[in-house]
Amino acid sequence: MNAPSAASLPLMRPRIDLPQVYLCRRPVDFRKGMRSLAVLVEQELGLDPFAETLYVFTNRRRTAVKCLAWERNGFCLWHKHLEAERFKWPLDREEAVVRLTGQELHWLLDGLDLRHLRTHKALFYKQLL
């Protein structure tokens, strides 16, 4: 009997159409649970843990990710641990928190390096000639 392919398994991951995603650049101690991460969001990052926002954290080795969100009446915690790779974390930035789109979060979870993803420049014209 063959194991099911990855394409046939249901994915349990954050929605791609999230209104806001904040990625904490600094690694955190992964012994922290939901409440400790919520306190970190509020006190160290200066953000609202109860907002309609997903907060993303990594461990020191960047082999795991935790995502924290408030959902109506309680916190949700999503955790992914890599067996052989590391997440490509945006270490080249100065700010403590990086804002992402839901699509960028999915790219990060799939192993893409966000620093190398570039779209075409948006052009804004006032007239044709």
N, C-alpha and C positions, 0 to 999 in steps of 0.2 A: 504494500500500500504506500503510495507517494504522499509526502507531506503537502499540505495546501500551499499554493504559491502566495507570495506576499500580496499580489493584486486581488486575491480572493478573500483575504482576511479583512474584517472590518477594522478601520483605524480608530483609535481612541486618542484624538489629539484636539487641541484648541481649534475653534472655528477659524476659517480664513477671513471672514468678514468682521472681525473684531473691531469695535470702535476705537480703542486705544490699546497699544502694547508698549510697555516700558521695560527695557532691558537694563538690569543693574550690571554695570561693567565690572565692578569689584567682586571677586569670588566670595562666597559665603560658606560658613560651616554647615554642611549638609545634615548635621544632627538636628538643625532647626526644623521645627514643625510649622504648622499654619500660623499659630498665634505669634511665634517668635519672628516669622517672616513679615507678618502684618505690622508688628512693632517696628521692625527695621524699615519698612516702607514709610511709615508715619514719622518716625523720629530721625532716622539717618538720611532718608531720601527727600523728606519734606513733602510727601505725596499722600493722597487719601486712599487708604486700603479698602474703603467701602465704595469707591467710585466704580463706574462701569469700565473697568480697566483690567488688563492682564499684566501681572508683574512677573518678569522672567529672571531667574538666578542660575548661576553655575557654581560648581565646586572649584577648588584650587587647580585641579588637574584638567579641568574642562572636559571631563568624561561623562558628566551628568548635567541635567537641566531640571529645575523645578519651576513650575508656573503656578502662581497664586492668583485667585480671583474671588471676589465676593459675589455670591449668587443669591439674591433675594433674602435668604434667611440663614446663610452660613457660608463659611469659606470653603473653596474647592482647591485641592492641591493635585497637580498633575506632575508626574516624575518620569523622566526618560534617562536611562543609563546605557551608555555605549559600551559594547564588549571589546572593541579593538581600535577605535578611532578617538579623535578629540573634536569637540565643537570648535568651529572657527569664530571665536569671540572677537568683537571689534575693540581691540586693545589700542588702536592708534588714535583714539579720541581722548579729549581732555575731560569732558563732562562725566559726572558720576552715573547719569542715566541717559540712555539712548532711546529715542522714540522710534518704533518700527511700525510697519503695517502688518496686517495679518499674513499677507503673502510673504513678506520678508522673514517673518517668524517661521513659516513653513520651510522656506529655503534654508534657514539656519538649522532647523531640525533635520533637514535632509542632507546636511553636510556642506552646503555651499558657503563660500567666503563672501560675505556681503560687501567687502571692500572692492571686489573685482566686478560686481554687478553694476553696470552703468546703462542707463537708458539714453536715448537720443535727447538732446537739449530741446526744451519747449521753445517755440518761436512765437513771438507776439508782434503782429504788424498792425499798423493803423490804416494803411491803404496798400493797394497792389503795386503801384508804380511810384 
